[in-house]
Structure formats: C-alpha cells, structure tokens
C-alpha cells in the first residue's frame, strides 16, 4: 500500500491567534482537524442558505395572502378551533 504524498502549507498568523495558545507539537493535528471540517461546514452553509431562501419565499407568499385578505396567523381575531367538537365527530 502506498502512502499518500504530503505537501507542506505555510501560513502567517497574527501573534494573538488562538492556535498559539496550544503547545508546540499539538498545533499541526489541531489545524489538520479543523481543515478537515471545512467541507462539512461549507455544505452546512449551503444548506442554511437554501433554507433561508425558502423561508424568505414563504414570507413573501404569506405577505401576498395577507394583502389579499387571508388571515395567516393567530392574531386573536378569527375562529377558534373547537378540538373537542372535532374529535367528537370520530366517536
């Protein structure tokens, strides 16, 4: 079995960066673990952006319904749901 070829990455970080609070020798594994999380974080970000777009579309749709006179929320005005009467129909 062949070992993967490793490449070196050098970056400059400010003196007050969190990574410097870890002991030398621990920093590399910590940075690698965080770098390995990036694809999952990017996927989550895309999913959250998609959800946000759908919520915005729903909000626009609700606004159009309300503008047309349809009540969409429990604002205290409107019919009260009679749960007992509803379930009595199934007895």
ZALUM-134465 format. One record per atom (N, C-alpha, C): residue number from 1; atom name; x, y, z. Coordinates in pm, 1 decimal, padded with zeros to 6 digits. Example, Ala and Ser with C-alpha at 12.3 -4.5 7.8 and 13.67 -1.06 7.14 Angstrom:
<nodes>
+-----+-------+----------+----------+----------+
| num | atomo |       xx |       yy |       zz |
+-----+-------+----------+----------+----------+
|   1 |     N |  01319.0 | -00569.0 |  00780.0 |
|   1 |    CA |  01230.0 | -00450.0 |  00780.0 |
|   1 |     C |  01320.0 | -00330.0 |  00780.0 |
|   2 |     N |  01285.0 | -00225.0 |  00708.0 |
|   2 |    CA |  01367.0 | -00106.0 |  00714.0 |
|   2 |     C |  01290.0 |  00003.0 |  00787.0 |
+-----+-------+----------+----------+----------+
</nodes>
This chain:
<nodes>
+-----+-------+----------+----------+----------+
| num | atomo |       xx |       yy |       zz |
+-----+-------+----------+----------+----------+
|   1 |     N |  00084.6 | -00117.3 |  00000.0 |
|   1 |    CA |  00000.0 |  00000.0 |  00000.0 |
|   1 |     C |  00089.1 |  00123.6 |  00000.0 |
|   2 |     N |  00057.7 |  00217.0 | -00090.4 |
|   2 |    CA |  00137.1 |  00338.9 | -00099.5 |
|   2 |     C |  00085.6 |  00443.2 | -00002.2 |
|   3 |     N |  00178.6 |  00516.6 |  00055.8 |
|   3 |    CA |  00141.8 |  00628.6 |  00141.9 |
|   3 |     C |  00107.4 |  00748.3 |  00056.5 |
|   4 |     N |  00013.9 |  00826.7 |  00104.8 |
|   4 |    CA | -00019.8 |  00949.7 |  00033.9 |
|   4 |     C |  00096.3 |  01045.6 |  00044.4 |
|   5 |     N |  00121.5 |  01112.9 | -00064.3 |
|   5 |    CA |  00226.6 |  01213.9 | -00063.4 |
|   5 |     C |  00175.7 |  01336.0 |  00010.7 |
|   6 |     N |  00254.9 |  01384.6 |  00101.6 |
|   6 |    CA |  00215.9 |  01500.1 |  00180.8 |
|   6 |     C |  00281.7 |  01625.4 |  00125.3 |
|   7 |     N |  00207.9 |  01734.5 |  00130.1 |
|   7 |    CA |  00260.6 |  01863.4 |  00087.8 |
|   7 |     C |  00257.1 |  01957.6 |  00206.7 |
|   8 |     N |  00347.9 |  02048.9 |  00208.0 |
|   8 |    CA |  00360.3 |  02143.1 |  00318.0 |
|   8 |     C |  00284.7 |  02271.7 |  00285.5 |
|   9 |     N |  00218.8 |  02328.4 |  00386.1 |
|   9 |    CA |  00147.8 |  02454.7 |  00374.1 |
|   9 |     C |  00199.8 |  02549.1 |  00481.1 |
|  10 |     N |  00249.1 |  02662.4 |  00439.1 |
|  10 |    CA |  00294.8 |  02762.5 |  00535.3 |
|  10 |     C |  00200.5 |  02880.0 |  00531.1 |
|  11 |     N |  00158.3 |  02924.0 |  00649.1 |
|  11 |    CA |  00072.8 |  03042.1 |  00657.4 |
|  11 |     C |  00124.7 |  03131.7 |  00768.3 |
|  12 |     N |  00094.1 |  03257.6 |  00756.9 |
|  12 |    CA |  00130.6 |  03353.7 |  00860.4 |
|  12 |     C |  00005.2 |  03390.8 |  00938.1 |
|  13 |     N |  00016.0 |  03383.8 |  01069.1 |
|  13 |    CA | -00095.8 |  03417.0 |  01156.0 |
|  13 |     C | -00051.7 |  03522.4 |  01256.5 |
|  14 |     N | -00144.3 |  03606.6 |  01300.0 |
|  14 |    CA | -00107.0 |  03708.5 |  01398.8 |
|  14 |     C | -00066.3 |  03645.1 |  01532.1 |
|  15 |     N |  00011.5 |  03719.6 |  01608.0 |
|  15 |    CA |  00061.7 |  03669.0 |  01736.3 |
|  15 |     C | -00049.9 |  03630.7 |  01832.2 |
|  16 |     N | -00163.8 |  03696.2 |  01823.1 |
|  16 |    CA | -00272.3 |  03669.6 |  01917.8 |
|  16 |     C | -00371.9 |  03564.5 |  01866.4 |
|  17 |     N | -00335.6 |  03490.4 |  01760.3 |
|  17 |    CA | -00424.6 |  03386.5 |  01708.3 |
|  17 |     C | -00436.7 |  03274.0 |  01809.8 |
|  18 |     N | -00555.7 |  03215.1 |  01815.2 |
|  18 |    CA | -00586.1 |  03108.3 |  01911.3 |
|  18 |     C | -00488.2 |  02991.3 |  01902.7 |
|  19 |     N | -00439.7 |  02959.3 |  01785.2 |
|  19 |    CA | -00354.1 |  02841.3 |  01769.5 |
|  19 |     C | -00227.8 |  02849.9 |  01853.9 |
|  20 |     N | -00179.5 |  02971.1 |  01880.1 |
|  20 |    CA | -00055.9 |  02985.7 |  01958.4 |
|  20 |     C | -00077.0 |  02953.5 |  02105.7 |
|  21 |     N | -00201.9 |  02938.6 |  02148.9 |
|  21 |    CA | -00225.9 |  02901.5 |  02288.5 |
|  21 |     C | -00205.5 |  02751.2 |  02310.8 |
|  22 |     N | -00193.1 |  02674.7 |  02201.8 |
|  22 |    CA | -00167.8 |  02531.6 |  02212.6 |
|  22 |     C | -00017.8 |  02506.0 |  02212.8 |
|  23 |     N |  00019.6 |  02396.4 |  02275.6 |
|  23 |    CA |  00161.0 |  02362.7 |  02286.3 |
|  23 |     C |  00218.0 |  02324.0 |  02149.4 |
|  24 |     N |  00345.4 |  02357.7 |  02126.1 |
|  24 |    CA |  00408.9 |  02311.4 |  02001.9 |
|  24 |     C |  00400.1 |  02158.8 |  01995.2 |
|  25 |     N |  00377.1 |  02107.1 |  01878.0 |
|  25 |    CA |  00359.2 |  01963.5 |  01861.3 |
|  25 |     C |  00211.5 |  01925.6 |  01857.3 |
|  26 |     N |  00126.7 |  02006.9 |  01919.0 |
|  26 |    CA | -00018.7 |  01983.6 |  01916.3 |
|  26 |     C | -00085.7 |  02066.0 |  01807.5 |
|  27 |     N | -00018.3 |  02168.9 |  01763.6 |
|  27 |    CA | -00080.9 |  02263.8 |  01669.8 |
|  27 |     C | -00113.3 |  02200.3 |  01535.5 |
|  28 |     N | -00021.8 |  02121.5 |  01480.6 |
|  28 |    CA | -00044.3 |  02059.9 |  01349.8 |
|  28 |     C | -00168.7 |  01973.4 |  01346.0 |
|  29 |     N | -00182.2 |  01879.0 |  01439.6 |
|  29 |    CA | -00303.4 |  01795.0 |  01438.9 |
|  29 |     C | -00432.4 |  01875.6 |  01457.3 |
|  30 |     N | -00425.4 |  01979.7 |  01539.8 |
|  30 |    CA | -00544.5 |  02062.8 |  01561.2 |
|  30 |     C | -00582.3 |  02134.7 |  01432.0 |
|  31 |     N | -00483.1 |  02192.8 |  01365.1 |
|  31 |    CA | -00508.8 |  02263.0 |  01239.1 |
|  31 |     C | -00560.9 |  02165.2 |  01133.3 |
|  32 |     N | -00501.2 |  02046.2 |  01123.2 |
|  32 |    CA | -00548.8 |  01946.5 |  01026.0 |
|  32 |     C | -00694.3 |  01908.1 |  01053.5 |
|  33 |     N | -00728.7 |  01888.1 |  01179.7 |
|  33 |    CA | -00866.9 |  01851.5 |  01215.1 |
|  33 |     C | -00964.0 |  01961.6 |  01173.3 |
|  34 |     N | -00924.5 |  02085.6 |  01198.4 |
|  34 |    CA | -01012.2 |  02196.9 |  01160.3 |
|  34 |     C | -01021.8 |  02211.4 |  01008.5 |
|  35 |     N | -00912.0 |  02192.1 |  00939.9 |
|  35 |    CA | -00916.6 |  02199.8 |  00794.2 |
|  35 |     C | -01004.6 |  02089.9 |  00735.2 |
|  36 |     N | -01003.6 |  01972.4 |  00798.3 |
|  36 |    CA | -01087.3 |  01862.2 |  00751.2 |
|  36 |     C | -01237.0 |  01889.7 |  00772.3 |
|  37 |     N | -01269.3 |  01981.5 |  00862.7 |
|  37 |    CA | -01408.8 |  02016.9 |  00887.3 |
|  37 |     C | -01464.5 |  02112.1 |  00781.8 |
|  38 |     N | -01377.8 |  02179.4 |  00709.7 |
|  38 |    CA | -01423.4 |  02280.6 |  00615.2 |
|  38 |     C | -01524.3 |  02231.2 |  00512.1 |
|  39 |     N | -01505.2 |  02116.2 |  00448.5 |
|  39 |    CA | -01607.3 |  02071.4 |  00351.8 |
|  39 |     C | -01745.8 |  02053.0 |  00415.3 |
|  40 |     N | -01749.7 |  01998.0 |  00535.3 |
|  40 |    CA | -01878.6 |  01980.2 |  00603.4 |
|  40 |     C | -01940.3 |  02115.1 |  00637.8 |
|  41 |     N | -01858.3 |  02209.8 |  00682.4 |
|  41 |    CA | -01909.5 |  02342.7 |  00714.4 |
|  41 |     C | -01961.5 |  02413.9 |  00590.3 |
|  42 |     N | -01892.7 |  02397.1 |  00479.1 |
|  42 |    CA | -01938.5 |  02458.2 |  00354.5 |
|  42 |     C | -02071.9 |  02397.4 |  00311.8 |
|  43 |     N | -02087.4 |  02267.3 |  00326.5 |
|  43 |    CA | -02213.9 |  02201.8 |  00291.5 |
|  43 |     C | -02327.0 |  02252.2 |  00381.3 |
|  44 |     N | -02298.4 |  02267.1 |  00510.4 |
|  44 |    CA | -02398.5 |  02318.5 |  00603.9 |
|  44 |     C | -02435.9 |  02462.2 |  00569.7 |
|  45 |     N | -02337.1 |  02541.4 |  00531.5 |
|  45 |    CA | -02363.2 |  02680.0 |  00493.4 |
|  45 |     C | -02454.1 |  02685.8 |  00372.0 |
|  46 |     N | -02428.6 |  02602.4 |  00272.0 |
|  46 |    CA | -02513.5 |  02599.0 |  00152.4 |
|  46 |     C | -02655.4 |  02556.5 |  00188.5 |
|  47 |     N | -02667.2 |  02457.6 |  00276.6 |
|  47 |    CA | -02799.5 |  02412.5 |  00319.1 |
|  47 |     C | -02873.5 |  02523.8 |  00392.6 |
|  48 |     N | -02805.0 |  02592.5 |  00482.6 |
|  48 |    CA | -02867.9 |  02702.0 |  00556.5 |
|  48 |     C | -02908.4 |  02815.8 |  00463.4 |
|  49 |     N | -02827.9 |  02843.7 |  00362.5 |
|  49 |    CA | -02863.3 |  02947.3 |  00265.3 |
|  49 |     C | -02987.6 |  02906.8 |  00187.3 |
|  50 |     N | -02997.3 |  02778.4 |  00151.1 |
|  50 |    CA | -03115.4 |  02728.5 |  00079.9 |
|  50 |     C | -03239.6 |  02740.6 |  00168.2 |
|  51 |     N | -03225.7 |  02704.2 |  00294.4 |
|  51 |    CA | -03337.4 |  02714.8 |  00388.3 |
|  51 |     C | -03379.7 |  02860.0 |  00403.8 |
|  52 |     N | -03284.0 |  02949.2 |  00414.0 |
|  52 |    CA | -03314.5 |  03091.8 |  00426.8 |
|  52 |     C | -03389.9 |  03142.7 |  00304.2 |
|  53 |     N | -03347.3 |  03102.5 |  00184.5 |
|  53 |    CA | -03417.8 |  03144.0 |  00062.7 |
|  53 |     C | -03561.4 |  03092.9 |  00063.0 |
|  54 |     N | -03581.1 |  02967.5 |  00108.1 |
|  54 |    CA | -03716.8 |  02912.6 |  00113.1 |
|  54 |     C | -03802.6 |  02985.4 |  00215.8 |
|  55 |     N | -03744.1 |  03018.9 |  00331.4 |
|  55 |    CA | -03818.5 |  03093.7 |  00432.6 |
|  55 |     C | -03856.8 |  03232.0 |  00381.3 |
|  56 |     N | -03764.7 |  03296.4 |  00309.1 |
|  56 |    CA | -03795.3 |  03427.5 |  00252.0 |
|  56 |     C | -03907.8 |  03416.1 |  00150.3 |
|  57 |     N | -03907.2 |  03309.9 |  00069.1 |
|  57 |    CA | -04013.7 |  03289.2 | -00029.1 |
|  57 |     C | -04147.3 |  03265.4 |  00041.4 |
|  58 |     N | -04145.9 |  03187.0 |  00149.1 |
|  58 |    CA | -04268.2 |  03163.9 |  00226.0 |
|  58 |     C | -04320.1 |  03293.0 |  00287.4 |
|  59 |     N | -04228.5 |  03374.6 |  00338.4 |
|  59 |    CA | -04266.6 |  03502.3 |  00397.3 |
|  59 |     C | -04331.5 |  03592.0 |  00292.4 |
|  60 |     N | -04274.8 |  03594.9 |  00172.0 |
|  60 |    CA | -04334.1 |  03673.7 |  00063.9 |
|  60 |     C | -04472.8 |  03620.4 |  00028.2 |
|  61 |     N | -04485.8 |  03488.7 |  00024.6 |
|  61 |    CA | -04614.1 |  03426.9 | -00008.1 |
|  61 |     C | -04718.7 |  03462.3 |  00098.2 |
|  62 |     N | -04681.1 |  03454.4 |  00224.4 |
|  62 |    CA | -04773.0 |  03490.1 |  00332.9 |
|  62 |     C | -04812.6 |  03637.1 |  00324.6 |
|  63 |     N | -04718.5 |  03723.1 |  00290.4 |
|  63 |    CA | -04748.6 |  03865.5 |  00276.7 |
|  63 |     C | -04851.5 |  03888.1 |  00166.4 |
|  64 |     N | -04835.4 |  03816.4 |  00054.2 |
|  64 |    CA | -04932.7 |  03830.0 | -00055.3 |
|  64 |     C | -05070.6 |  03779.2 | -00012.0 |
|  65 |     N | -05074.8 |  03667.2 |  00063.1 |
|  65 |    CA | -05202.0 |  03615.9 |  00112.4 |
|  65 |     C | -05269.7 |  03715.8 |  00205.2 |
|  66 |     N | -05191.1 |  03772.7 |  00297.0 |
|  66 |    CA | -05245.8 |  03870.6 |  00390.0 |
|  66 |     C | -05294.6 |  03994.5 |  00317.4 |
|  67 |     N | -05224.0 |  04036.2 |  00214.2 |
|  67 |    CA | -05266.4 |  04151.8 |  00134.7 |
|  67 |     C | -05397.7 |  04122.3 |  00064.0 |
|  68 |     N | -05422.9 |  03994.9 |  00033.8 |
|  68 |    CA | -05547.4 |  03954.2 | -00030.1 |
|  68 |     C | -05660.4 |  03930.1 |  00068.3 |
|  69 |     N | -05635.6 |  03951.8 |  00195.6 |
|  69 |    CA | -05740.5 |  03937.7 |  00296.2 |
|  69 |     C | -05742.0 |  03805.3 |  00369.0 |
|  70 |     N | -05647.1 |  03719.5 |  00344.1 |
|  70 |    CA | -05642.1 |  03589.9 |  00412.3 |
|  70 |     C | -05563.4 |  03605.9 |  00541.3 |
|  71 |     N | -05624.1 |  03560.1 |  00652.7 |
|  71 |    CA | -05553.4 |  03566.7 |  00780.9 |
|  71 |     C | -05461.9 |  03446.4 |  00792.7 |
|  72 |     N | -05333.8 |  03470.3 |  00823.8 |
|  72 |    CA | -05237.0 |  03361.0 |  00826.5 |
|  72 |     C | -05181.7 |  03331.4 |  00964.5 |
|  73 |     N | -05215.3 |  03409.4 |  01062.0 |
|  73 |    CA | -05156.0 |  03387.2 |  01193.7 |
|  73 |     C | -05257.6 |  03400.2 |  01304.5 |
|  74 |     N | -05225.0 |  03351.6 |  01423.2 |
|  74 |    CA | -05315.8 |  03361.3 |  01538.2 |
|  74 |     C | -05311.4 |  03502.2 |  01597.4 |
|  75 |     N | -05386.3 |  03593.3 |  01535.0 |
|  75 |    CA | -05383.8 |  03732.0 |  01582.5 |
|  75 |     C | -05497.4 |  03760.1 |  01680.3 |
|  76 |     N | -05568.1 |  03657.0 |  01722.5 |
|  76 |    CA | -05675.0 |  03675.8 |  01819.3 |
|  76 |     C | -05809.4 |  03702.1 |  01754.7 |
|  77 |     N | -05810.8 |  03742.4 |  01629.3 |
|  77 |    CA | -05936.9 |  03766.7 |  01559.5 |
|  77 |     C | -05959.9 |  03652.4 |  01462.7 |
|  78 |     N | -06068.9 |  03590.4 |  01471.6 |
|  78 |    CA | -06096.6 |  03478.3 |  01383.6 |
|  78 |     C | -06158.2 |  03364.6 |  01461.5 |
|  79 |     N | -06185.6 |  03258.3 |  01391.6 |
|  79 |    CA | -06249.2 |  03144.5 |  01455.7 |
|  79 |     C | -06152.3 |  03072.0 |  01548.4 |
|  80 |     N | -06207.3 |  03021.2 |  01656.6 |
|  80 |    CA | -06129.8 |  02940.5 |  01749.8 |
|  80 |     C | -06156.8 |  02794.9 |  01715.4 |
|  81 |     N | -06053.5 |  02716.0 |  01707.6 |
|  81 |    CA | -06067.2 |  02574.7 |  01674.4 |
|  81 |     C | -06125.8 |  02499.8 |  01792.7 |
|  82 |     N | -06233.0 |  02428.4 |  01769.1 |
|  82 |    CA | -06300.6 |  02351.1 |  01873.3 |
|  82 |     C | -06250.2 |  02207.0 |  01865.9 |
|  83 |     N | -06145.2 |  02177.5 |  01941.1 |
|  83 |    CA | -06083.0 |  02044.5 |  01937.4 |
|  83 |     C | -06179.9 |  01937.9 |  01986.6 |
|  84 |     N | -06255.7 |  01967.0 |  02092.6 |
|  84 |    CA | -06349.3 |  01867.0 |  02147.8 |
|  84 |     C | -06455.6 |  01832.7 |  02042.9 |
|  85 |     N | -06508.8 |  01932.9 |  01976.6 |
|  85 |    CA | -06609.1 |  01908.9 |  01872.9 |
|  85 |     C | -06550.3 |  01831.1 |  01755.4 |
|  86 |     N | -06427.6 |  01861.1 |  01719.9 |
|  86 |    CA | -06361.9 |  01790.9 |  01610.4 |
|  86 |     C | -06348.5 |  01642.8 |  01642.2 |
|  87 |     N | -06294.2 |  01613.2 |  01760.3 |
|  87 |    CA | -06270.1 |  01472.9 |  01797.6 |
|  87 |     C | -06401.8 |  01399.6 |  01829.3 |
|  88 |     N | -06505.8 |  01472.2 |  01866.3 |
|  88 |    CA | -06634.7 |  01409.1 |  01892.4 |
|  88 |     C | -06692.5 |  01349.1 |  01765.1 |
|  89 |     N | -06653.5 |  01404.3 |  01651.7 |
|  89 |    CA | -06702.8 |  01352.1 |  01524.6 |
|  89 |     C | -06650.7 |  01211.5 |  01496.2 |
|  90 |     N | -06546.7 |  01170.4 |  01565.1 |
|  90 |    CA | -06486.2 |  01038.6 |  01541.4 |
|  90 |     C | -06533.5 |  00933.6 |  01642.6 |
|  91 |     N | -06616.2 |  00974.0 |  01735.7 |
|  91 |    CA | -06663.9 |  00877.3 |  01837.1 |
|  91 |     C | -06769.9 |  00788.8 |  01782.8 |
+-----+-------+----------+----------+----------+
</nodes>
